[in-house]
Amino acid sequence: MTPPAPSVNEVIATNSNTFNPATLTVSKGTTVTFTFQGTTHNVSFASVTGAPASIGNTANAGVQRLFATAGTFGYECTLHSGMTGAVIVN
C-alpha cells in the first residue's frame, strides 16, 4: 500500500504592513498558514467562488486556510490601506 502524499503547507507572513510573499502560487489542495506577528491584521478575501473564509483581526498567531479550488484569490488587510496579496491556485 502506498502511503498518502505529504500535505503541503505554505506560509504567508505579515511583516510591518505587507504580506510576504505578496503573491503565492500553489497547487490545489495546498494549505496556507497566514502568520500574524505583532500588529493586528486581518485577511479579507475577494468574494469569488472557491475563496476560503476570511480571517478576522488576529495578532501573534497563525491561521490556516485550505485552497481546494483553482483560481486567483485576492485579499487585503482592511486595517491597513494598500496591504494586499493574492494566492494563485493551479
C-alpha positions in Angstrom: 0.0 0.0 0.0 1.3 3.4 -1.0 1.4 6.0 1.9 -0.5 9.2 1.3 1.3 12.1 -0.2 2.6 14.5 2.4 0.3 17.6 2.9 1.8 20.8 1.5 1.8 23.8 3.8 3.0 27.3 2.6 3.4 30.4 4.7 2.4 34.0 4.1 3.7 36.3 6.9 2.7 39.7 7.9 5.8 42.0 8.1 5.0 45.5 9.1 2.2 46.4 6.8 2.9 43.9 4.0 2.2 40.3 3.2 5.3 38.3 2.4 5.2 36.9 -0.2 2.5 39.2 -1.6 1.7 36.7 -4.4 2.0 32.9 -3.8 1.4 30.2 -6.4 0.3 26.8 -5.1 -1.3 23.6 -6.3 -4.9 22.6 -5.5 -5.1 21.1 -2.0 -2.4 23.2 -0.5 -2.9 24.6 3.0 -1.5 28.2 3.5 -0.7 29.4 7.0 -1.1 33.2 7.5 1.2 34.2 10.3 0.4 37.4 12.2 3.4 38.9 14.1 3.0 41.8 16.5 0.5 44.2 14.9 -3.1 43.1 14.4 -4.0 42.3 10.8 -6.8 40.5 9.0 -7.3 38.8 5.7 -10.4 39.7 3.7 -10.7 37.6 0.6 -12.5 38.9 -2.5 -15.9 37.3 -2.8 -15.3 34.8 -5.6 -16.3 31.2 -6.0 -13.8 28.9 -4.2 -12.3 31.6 -2.0 -11.6 30.4 1.6 -13.2 32.1 4.6 -11.7 35.5 5.5 -9.7 35.8 8.7 -10.8 38.2 11.4 -8.5 40.6 13.3 -5.6 38.5 14.6 -2.2 39.1 16.2 0.7 36.8 17.3 -0.9 33.7 15.8 -1.1 31.6 12.7 -4.3 30.7 10.9 -4.6 28.1 8.2 -6.7 28.1 5.0 -7.1 25.3 2.5 -7.1 26.2 -1.2 -9.1 23.4 -2.8 -10.2 25.2 -6.0 -8.2 26.5 -8.9 -8.3 30.3 -9.4 -6.8 33.6 -8.3 -7.8 34.7 -4.8 -7.0 38.3 -4.0 -7.1 39.5 -0.4 -6.4 42.6 1.7 -6.0 43.7 5.3 -8.9 46.1 5.8 -7.0 47.7 8.7 -4.0 48.8 6.6 -4.5 50.6 3.3 -2.5 49.1 0.4 -1.8 45.8 2.3 -2.9 43.4 -0.4 -1.9 40.0 -1.8 -3.1 37.0 -3.9 -2.9 33.3 -3.8 -2.9 31.7 -7.3 -4.1 28.1 -7.3 -3.2 25.8 -10.2 
